[in-house]
């Protein structure tokens, strides 16, 4: 998909109790406006608040100039593999997919419904987190369970963080002086939610999140990969209900469960202060990343770049250094001096002798949603 279309987009990311927004003019590097509405009870009221803010005398935005409204939607299932102009039928399909993303799709949909009512004459586009991974092969997205059960219940790998991967992989190629079709890369999106993606010639061939965002890397509060029988064991021996196990794995595990801290900044500080749990948690976190790097290197066959992005990836030099430690035989060498500190712009942190380039590239999911939305209506 071309990303060179011009226009102005209002980007909405609607959660259950918050709405993030940004107005992106593709001719400018910085957004014209951005904000966060919190403690949302009614998404219609939140949209009205955004309109009021954008209409203020000191606003840099003329609402009449908005050419499209782009909506982040977490789960697109197998049905949506590209940015999609929203119709009543598309809304119905997004609602049906809520079974696969019960915490995300319903508020995403509530925001869409409210925004379409407030802006009836502007096209609305859904940009799906899962769409970037629609290029996964059947072997990559299929779980080894009874195929009839899987097909009847939509059980397969979907992957997430797709808009981030789309933006960052293209930016990585640009700063390397290449076209995205010319390179193989592993992108590590490390935030409170974290995932890895193997990208060949601009297309996802494997990713760590699966049916849900729980699988894969260790995260702020999510366990990532665990033996599936742990859930059965806890149900049988501890008498835990499905809801309790769900809460354990999604909200009380990961770095929070290991260290008492969900924020990597707190973990880094505690580890530096000699806290054993923090040091162990950091080792587990980085060990998991290193394992996925090795796995995806093998899947790709050859590797040109490893890219860190998102809150932890952009700001934790300890995580970047430890995650790739001991991989010099694979041609991966991080330069400690280049790696030091937080990175607010695209920065190469690999040593000159590193065969595989290592980069830190800040993600910009809102801009990517804007670009994809404008492209969809152009």
C-alpha positions as CSV (number, residue, x, y, z in Angstrom):
1,X,0.0,0.0,0.0
2,X,1.3,3.5,-0.9
3,X,1.8,5.8,2.1
4,X,2.3,9.0,0.2
5,X,-1.2,10.3,0.1
6,X,-1.9,13.8,1.4
7,X,-4.7,14.8,3.8
8,X,-5.7,15.5,7.3
9,X,-7.0,12.7,9.6
10,X,-8.5,12.6,13.0
11,X,-7.2,9.4,14.6
12,X,-9.2,7.9,17.5
13,X,-8.1,5.1,19.8
14,X,-11.1,4.3,22.0
15,X,-10.7,2.2,25.2
16,X,-13.3,1.3,27.7
17,X,-12.7,4.4,29.9
18,X,-10.5,6.6,27.7
19,X,-10.2,8.0,24.2
20,X,-6.9,9.1,22.8
21,X,-7.0,11.3,19.8
22,X,-4.6,13.0,17.4
23,X,-5.1,15.2,14.3
24,X,-2.5,14.3,11.7
25,X,-1.7,16.5,8.6
26,X,0.5,14.3,6.5
27,X,2.4,17.3,5.1
28,X,3.7,18.0,8.7
29,X,5.9,15.9,10.9
30,X,4.2,16.8,14.2
31,X,0.4,16.4,14.9
32,X,-1.7,19.5,14.8
33,X,-3.5,18.4,18.0
34,X,-3.6,15.5,20.4
35,X,-5.1,14.6,23.7
36,X,-6.6,12.1,26.0
37,X,-10.1,12.0,27.4
38,X,-10.2,9.9,30.6
39,X,-12.9,8.5,32.8
40,X,-15.1,8.0,29.8
41,X,-18.6,6.8,30.6
42,X,-20.3,7.6,27.3
43,X,-18.2,7.7,24.1
44,X,-20.6,10.2,22.5
45,X,-19.8,12.6,25.3
46,X,-16.0,12.0,24.7
47,X,-16.4,12.7,21.0
48,X,-18.3,16.0,21.8
49,X,-15.4,17.0,24.2
50,X,-12.9,16.4,21.4
51,X,-14.9,18.5,19.0
52,X,-15.1,21.3,21.5
53,X,-11.4,21.2,22.0
54,X,-10.6,21.2,18.3
55,X,-13.1,24.1,17.8
56,X,-11.5,26.3,20.4
57,X,-10.2,29.8,19.3
58,X,-6.6,28.8,19.8
59,X,-6.9,25.4,18.0
60,X,-4.7,24.8,15.0
61,X,-7.3,22.6,13.4
62,X,-10.2,23.6,11.1
63,X,-12.6,20.7,11.5
64,X,-13.9,21.3,8.0
65,X,-10.4,20.3,6.7
66,X,-10.5,16.8,8.2
67,X,-10.7,14.4,5.2
68,X,-11.0,11.1,7.1
69,X,-11.4,9.7,10.6
70,X,-9.2,6.7,11.3
71,X,-10.2,4.3,14.1
72,X,-7.9,1.8,15.8
73,X,-9.6,-1.6,16.1
74,X,-7.7,-4.3,17.9
75,X,-9.2,-7.5,16.4
76,X,-10.0,-7.9,12.7
77,X,-10.1,-11.7,12.6
78,X,-9.6,-13.4,9.3
79,X,-12.1,-11.1,7.6
80,X,-10.2,-7.8,7.6
81,X,-6.7,-7.8,6.2
82,X,-6.5,-4.1,5.2
83,X,-7.7,-0.7,6.3
84,X,-11.5,-0.8,5.7
85,X,-14.0,2.0,5.0
86,X,-16.6,1.6,7.8
87,X,-20.2,0.8,6.9
88,X,-23.1,-0.5,9.0
89,X,-22.1,-4.0,7.8
90,X,-18.5,-3.5,8.9
91,X,-19.7,-2.4,12.3
92,X,-21.7,-5.6,12.6
93,X,-18.6,-7.7,11.7
94,X,-16.5,-5.8,14.3
95,X,-19.1,-6.6,16.9
96,X,-19.1,-10.3,16.0
97,X,-15.3,-10.3,16.5
98,X,-15.7,-9.1,20.1
99,X,-15.7,-12.7,21.2
100,X,-12.0,-12.8,20.2
101,X,-11.2,-9.4,21.9
102,X,-13.8,-8.8,24.6
103,X,-11.8,-6.1,26.3
104,X,-10.9,-4.1,23.2
105,X,-13.4,-4.5,20.3
106,X,-16.5,-3.3,22.2
107,X,-15.0,0.1,23.2
108,X,-13.4,0.4,19.8
109,X,-16.9,-0.1,18.3
110,X,-18.5,2.3,20.7
111,X,-16.1,5.0,19.6
112,X,-16.8,4.2,15.9
113,X,-20.6,4.5,16.5
114,X,-20.3,7.8,18.3
115,X,-17.9,9.3,15.8
116,X,-20.0,8.3,12.8
117,X,-22.9,10.0,14.4
118,X,-20.9,13.2,15.1
119,X,-19.2,13.2,11.7
120,X,-21.8,11.7,9.3
121,X,-20.3,13.3,6.2
122,X,-16.7,12.3,6.7
123,X,-15.5,8.8,5.7
124,X,-14.5,6.6,8.6
125,X,-11.8,3.9,8.3
126,X,-11.0,1.0,10.6
127,X,-7.3,0.1,10.9
128,X,-6.9,-3.3,12.5
129,X,-4.0,-4.3,14.7
130,X,-4.2,-7.8,13.3
131,X,-4.2,-6.8,9.6
132,X,-0.4,-6.6,9.2
133,X,-0.2,-10.3,10.1
134,X,-2.6,-11.4,7.4
135,X,0.5,-12.5,5.5
136,X,1.3,-15.3,7.9
137,X,1.4,-18.7,6.3
138,X,-1.1,-21.4,7.2
139,X,1.8,-23.2,9.0
140,X,2.6,-20.0,11.0
141,X,-0.9,-19.3,12.2
142,X,-2.2,-22.8,12.9
143,X,-2.2,-24.3,16.4
144,X,-1.7,-28.0,16.8
145,X,-5.1,-28.8,18.2
146,X,-8.0,-30.6,16.7
147,X,-8.6,-28.7,13.4
148,X,-12.4,-29.0,13.6
149,X,-12.4,-27.4,17.1
150,X,-10.1,-24.7,15.9
151,X,-12.1,-23.9,12.8
152,X,-15.4,-23.9,14.7
153,X,-14.1,-21.4,17.3
154,X,-11.8,-19.2,15.3
155,X,-8.7,-20.5,17.1
156,X,-5.6,-19.4,15.3
157,X,-2.7,-17.0,15.6
158,X,-3.8,-13.4,14.7
159,X,-1.0,-11.3,16.1
160,X,-1.2,-7.7,17.3
161,X,0.7,-4.4,17.2
162,X,0.3,-4.4,13.5
163,X,0.2,-0.7,12.9
164,X,3.4,-0.3,14.9
165,X,5.1,-3.0,12.9
166,X,4.0,-1.4,9.6
167,X,5.3,2.0,10.5
168,X,8.6,0.9,12.2
169,X,9.6,-1.7,9.6
170,X,9.2,0.9,6.9
171,X,11.1,3.5,8.9
172,X,13.9,1.0,9.5
173,X,14.4,0.4,5.8
174,X,14.4,4.2,5.2
175,X,17.1,5.0,7.7
176,X,19.2,2.1,6.4
177,X,18.9,3.5,2.9
178,X,16.9,0.6,1.6
179,X,13.4,-0.2,0.4
180,X,11.4,-2.3,2.9
181,X,11.2,-5.1,0.3
182,X,15.0,-5.4,0.3
183,X,15.6,-6.4,4.0
184,X,14.7,-9.0,6.6
185,X,14.2,-7.7,10.1
186,X,13.0,-8.6,13.5
187,X,11.1,-5.8,15.2
188,X,10.6,-5.9,19.0
189,X,7.7,-3.8,20.2
190,X,8.4,-3.6,23.9
191,X,5.8,-1.7,25.9
192,X,3.6,-2.7,28.8
193,X,2.3,-5.1,26.1
194,X,5.2,-6.6,24.2
195,X,5.6,-8.7,21.1
196,X,8.1,-9.7,18.5
197,X,7.7,-9.9,14.7
198,X,9.7,-11.5,11.9
199,X,9.4,-9.4,8.8
200,X,10.6,-10.5,5.4
201,X,10.5,-7.9,2.6
202,X,8.0,-5.8,4.5
203,X,5.6,-8.7,5.4
204,X,5.0,-10.5,8.6
205,X,6.0,-14.1,8.5
206,X,5.7,-14.8,12.3
207,X,4.8,-13.0,15.5
208,X,4.7,-13.8,19.1
209,X,1.2,-12.8,20.2
210,X,-1.4,-15.3,19.1
211,X,-5.1,-15.9,19.5
212,X,-5.0,-13.1,22.1
213,X,-2.3,-10.6,23.2
214,X,-1.3,-13.0,26.1
215,X,1.0,-15.3,24.2
216,X,4.7,-14.6,23.7
217,X,7.1,-12.3,25.5
218,X,7.0,-11.4,29.2
219,X,5.0,-8.2,29.6
220,X,4.2,-5.6,32.2
221,X,1.3,-7.7,33.8
222,X,0.9,-10.5,31.3
223,X,2.7,-13.8,31.6
224,X,3.5,-14.5,27.9
225,X,4.3,-18.1,27.1
226,X,3.4,-20.6,29.8
227,X,2.6,-24.3,29.8
228,X,-1.1,-24.4,28.8
229,X,-1.7,-27.0,31.5
230,X,-0.9,-24.5,34.2
231,X,-4.5,-23.2,33.9
232,X,-5.8,-26.8,34.3
233,X,-3.5,-27.4,37.2
234,X,-4.7,-24.2,39.1
235,X,-8.3,-25.0,38.4
236,X,-7.9,-28.5,39.8
237,X,-5.5,-28.0,42.7
238,X,-6.2,-24.4,43.8
239,X,-9.9,-24.3,42.9
240,X,-9.4,-21.2,40.8
241,X,-12.2,-20.2,38.4
242,X,-11.6,-19.4,34.7
243,X,-12.1,-15.7,35.5
244,X,-9.5,-15.9,38.3
245,X,-7.0,-17.6,36.1
246,X,-7.6,-15.1,33.4
247,X,-7.0,-12.2,35.8
248,X,-3.9,-14.0,37.1
249,X,-2.3,-14.4,33.7
250,X,-3.3,-11.1,32.2
251,X,-3.2,-8.7,35.2
252,X,-1.0,-10.2,37.9
253,X,1.8,-11.9,36.1
254,X,4.6,-10.7,33.9
255,X,7.0,-8.2,35.5
256,X,4.4,-7.3,38.1
257,X,4.1,-10.9,39.2
258,X,7.9,-11.5,39.2
259,X,9.1,-8.2,40.7
260,X,6.1,-6.3,42.2
261,X,6.6,-3.6,39.5
262,X,4.8,-3.4,36.1
263,X,6.8,-0.4,34.9
264,X,10.3,-1.3,33.5
265,X,11.7,2.0,34.9
266,X,11.0,0.8,38.4
267,X,12.3,-2.7,37.6
268,X,15.6,-1.2,36.2
269,X,16.0,0.9,39.3
270,X,15.3,-1.9,41.7
271,X,17.7,-4.2,39.9
272,X,20.4,-1.5,40.0
273,X,19.8,-1.2,43.8
274,X,20.5,-4.9,44.1
275,X,16.9,-6.3,44.5
276,X,17.1,-10.0,43.6
277,X,13.5,-10.3,42.3
278,X,14.1,-7.4,40.0
279,X,17.4,-8.8,38.7
280,X,15.8,-12.2,38.1
281,X,12.7,-10.7,36.5
282,X,14.9,-8.6,34.1
283,X,16.9,-11.7,33.2
284,X,13.7,-13.7,32.5
285,X,12.3,-10.8,30.4
286,X,15.5,-10.5,28.3
287,X,16.0,-14.3,28.0
288,X,12.5,-14.6,26.5
289,X,13.3,-11.9,23.9
290,X,16.6,-13.5,23.1
291,X,14.9,-16.8,22.5
292,X,12.4,-15.2,20.0
293,X,15.3,-13.4,18.2
294,X,17.0,-16.8,17.7
295,X,13.8,-18.5,16.6
296,X,12.9,-15.7,14.1
297,X,16.5,-15.5,12.8
298,X,16.1,-19.2,11.9
299,X,12.7,-18.6,10.3
300,X,14.0,-15.7,8.2
301,X,17.2,-17.5,7.1
302,X,19.1,-14.3,6.9
303,X,18.8,-11.1,8.9
304,X,19.6,-7.5,8.1
305,X,18.3,-5.6,11.2
306,X,16.9,-5.9,14.7
307,X,14.7,-3.0,15.7
308,X,13.6,-2.0,19.2
309,X,10.5,0.2,19.6
310,X,7.8,1.3,22.0
311,X,8.2,2.5,25.6
312,X,10.6,-0.1,26.9
313,X,12.4,-0.6,23.6
314,X,13.0,3.1,23.1
315,X,14.0,3.9,26.7
316,X,15.6,0.9,28.5
317,X,19.2,0.6,27.4
318,X,19.6,-2.3,29.9
319,X,16.9,-4.3,28.2
320,X,18.3,-3.7,24.7
321,X,21.8,-4.7,25.8
322,X,20.8,-7.8,27.8
323,X,18.3,-9.0,25.2
324,X,21.0,-9.3,22.6
325,X,24.0,-10.3,24.8
326,X,26.0,-13.3,23.7
327,X,24.9,-13.2,20.1
328,X,28.1,-12.1,18.4
329,X,28.5,-15.5,16.7
330,X,25.2,-14.6,14.9
331,X,26.6,-11.3,13.8
332,X,24.7,-9.3,16.4
333,X,26.8,-6.9,18.5
334,X,25.4,-3.9,20.4
335,X,27.8,-1.0,21.1
336,X,27.3,-0.1,24.8
337,X,28.2,3.6,24.2
338,X,25.9,4.0,21.2
339,X,23.2,2.1,23.1
340,X,23.4,4.2,26.3
341,X,20.4,6.3,27.3
342,X,16.9,6.9,25.9
343,X,16.3,7.3,22.2
344,X,13.8,9.9,20.9
345,X,14.8,9.5,17.3
346,X,16.0,6.7,15.0
347,X,19.4,5.6,16.3
348,X,21.7,2.8,15.3
349,X,23.1,1.1,18.4
350,X,25.0,-1.8,16.9
351,X,28.8,-1.8,16.7
352,X,30.5,-1.1,13.3
353,X,31.6,-4.8,13.1
354,X,28.0,-6.1,13.7
355,X,26.8,-7.9,10.6
356,X,23.2,-7.3,11.7
357,X,22.3,-3.7,12.3
358,X,20.5,-2.9,15.5
359,X,18.3,0.2,15.7
360,X,16.0,2.0,18.1
361,X,13.2,3.6,16.2
362,X,10.3,5.4,18.0
363,X,7.0,4.1,16.8
364,X,4.1,6.4,15.7
365,X,1.0,4.3,15.5
366,X,-1.3,7.3,15.2
367,X,0.5,8.6,12.1
368,X,0.4,5.1,10.6
369,X,-3.4,4.9,11.2
370,X,-3.7,8.3,9.6
371,X,-1.6,7.3,6.5
372,X,-3.5,4.1,6.1
373,X,-6.9,5.8,6.5
374,X,-6.1,8.5,4.0
375,X,-4.8,5.9,1.5
376,X,-8.1,3.9,1.9
377,X,-10.2,6.8,0.8
378,X,-7.9,8.3,-1.8
